[in-house]
């Protein structure tokens, strides 16, 4: 198997690739920072799946799940760019908290009453808005982005 080492040249090529892909400046900076952190972790060692898994483990010990996952996303993107798909690793599972507490959720009965009230007022628009919010979980502020 061919040795895989990170060179400054391949890292520069990856940065150009991200620019060509029209990634935002913030994304490019973050991905490059994450790649450099991996390079520091590696030291002089070559890249192996075992090393990547060790790095993943180190991330889980030092960062929140969402931060570690964003670093792994940068690394996986880099490996894909290099043609090293076999080095890609899975992200950590994240248990998301409910946006609101159970006592603030609508019951089925309350939902049906809201729809009935909108229907009685002959307000089709309101009826559709209620259905959209309740079926998708979309925020009210995001409604304006919906087009028909």
C-alpha positions as CSV (number, residue, x, y, z in Angstrom):
1,X,0.0,0.0,0.0
2,X,1.3,3.5,-0.9
3,X,2.3,5.6,2.0
4,X,0.0,8.5,2.8
5,X,1.7,11.7,4.1
6,X,0.4,15.2,4.4
7,X,2.4,17.7,2.6
8,X,2.0,21.5,2.6
9,X,1.4,21.2,-1.2
10,X,-1.6,18.9,-0.9
11,X,-3.0,21.1,1.9
12,X,-2.7,24.2,-0.3
13,X,-4.3,22.3,-3.2
14,X,-7.2,21.4,-0.9
15,X,-7.6,25.1,0.1
16,X,-7.8,26.0,-3.5
17,X,-10.3,23.3,-4.1
18,X,-12.5,24.7,-1.3
19,X,-12.3,28.1,-2.9
20,X,-13.3,26.6,-6.3
21,X,-16.2,24.9,-4.6
22,X,-17.3,28.4,-3.5
23,X,-17.2,27.6,0.2
24,X,-17.5,30.6,2.5
25,X,-14.3,32.2,3.9
26,X,-15.3,31.1,7.4
27,X,-15.7,27.5,6.3
28,X,-12.4,27.5,4.5
29,X,-10.6,29.0,7.5
30,X,-12.2,26.4,9.8
31,X,-11.5,23.4,7.6
32,X,-7.9,24.5,7.2
33,X,-7.5,25.0,11.0
34,X,-9.0,21.5,11.5
35,X,-6.6,20.0,9.0
36,X,-3.6,21.7,10.6
37,X,-4.8,20.4,14.0
38,X,-4.8,16.8,12.6
39,X,-1.3,17.4,11.1
40,X,0.0,18.4,14.6
41,X,-1.6,15.3,16.1
42,X,0.1,13.1,13.4
43,X,3.5,14.6,13.9
44,X,5.8,12.7,11.6
45,X,3.6,9.6,11.4
46,X,2.0,8.5,8.2
47,X,-1.8,8.6,7.9
48,X,-3.5,5.3,8.7
49,X,-7.0,4.4,9.6
50,X,-5.7,3.6,13.1
51,X,-4.2,7.1,13.5
52,X,-7.5,8.7,12.3
53,X,-9.4,6.6,14.9
54,X,-7.0,7.7,17.6
55,X,-7.5,11.3,16.6
56,X,-11.3,10.8,16.7
57,X,-11.0,9.4,20.2
58,X,-8.8,12.4,21.2
59,X,-11.5,14.7,19.9
60,X,-14.2,13.0,21.9
61,X,-12.2,13.5,25.1
62,X,-11.5,17.2,24.5
63,X,-14.4,18.6,22.6
64,X,-18.2,18.7,22.7
65,X,-19.9,16.3,20.3
66,X,-20.9,19.1,17.8
67,X,-17.4,20.5,17.8
68,X,-15.8,17.1,17.3
69,X,-18.2,16.3,14.5
70,X,-17.4,19.6,12.7
71,X,-13.7,18.7,12.9
72,X,-14.4,15.2,11.5
73,X,-16.4,16.7,8.7
74,X,-13.4,18.8,7.6
75,X,-11.2,15.8,7.8
76,X,-13.6,13.5,5.9
77,X,-13.9,16.2,3.2
78,X,-10.1,16.4,2.9
79,X,-9.8,12.6,2.7
80,X,-12.4,12.6,-0.1
81,X,-10.5,15.3,-1.9
82,X,-7.2,13.2,-1.7
83,X,-9.0,10.0,-2.9
84,X,-8.5,8.4,0.5
85,X,-12.1,7.5,1.1
86,X,-11.1,4.5,3.2
87,X,-9.8,6.8,5.9
88,X,-13.1,8.5,6.4
89,X,-14.7,8.0,9.8
90,X,-18.2,8.2,11.1
91,X,-19.3,11.1,13.1
92,X,-20.4,10.8,16.8
93,X,-24.1,10.3,17.5
94,X,-25.7,13.3,19.0
95,X,-28.8,13.1,21.2
96,X,-30.7,16.3,20.4
97,X,-32.8,17.9,23.1
98,X,-36.4,18.8,22.2
99,X,-36.8,22.4,21.2
100,X,-39.5,22.9,23.8
101,X,-40.8,21.0,26.8
102,X,-43.6,18.5,26.5
103,X,-46.1,20.8,28.3
104,X,-45.7,23.4,25.6
105,X,-46.4,20.9,22.7
106,X,-49.8,20.9,21.1
107,X,-52.0,17.9,21.7
108,X,-53.8,16.4,18.7
109,X,-57.0,17.9,20.1
110,X,-55.5,21.4,20.3
111,X,-54.2,21.0,16.8
112,X,-57.6,20.0,15.4
113,X,-59.2,22.9,17.2
114,X,-56.8,25.4,15.7
115,X,-57.4,24.1,12.2
116,X,-61.2,24.2,12.8
117,X,-61.0,27.8,14.0
118,X,-59.0,28.9,11.0
119,X,-61.5,27.0,8.7
120,X,-64.5,28.7,10.5
121,X,-63.0,32.1,9.8
122,X,-62.6,31.0,6.1
123,X,-58.9,31.7,6.5
124,X,-57.3,29.1,4.2
125,X,-53.9,30.8,4.5
126,X,-53.9,30.5,8.3
127,X,-55.0,26.9,8.0
128,X,-52.1,26.1,5.7
129,X,-49.6,27.9,7.9
130,X,-50.7,26.0,11.0
131,X,-50.5,22.7,9.1
132,X,-47.0,23.6,7.8
133,X,-45.7,24.6,11.2
134,X,-47.1,21.5,12.9
135,X,-46.1,19.0,10.3
136,X,-42.5,20.3,9.6
137,X,-41.5,22.0,12.8
138,X,-40.4,25.0,10.8
139,X,-40.0,28.3,12.7
140,X,-42.4,31.1,12.1
141,X,-39.5,33.3,10.8
142,X,-38.7,30.7,8.2
143,X,-42.2,30.7,6.7
144,X,-41.5,33.6,4.4
145,X,-38.9,31.4,2.6
146,X,-41.6,28.9,1.5
147,X,-42.8,29.4,-2.1
148,X,-45.5,27.6,-4.0
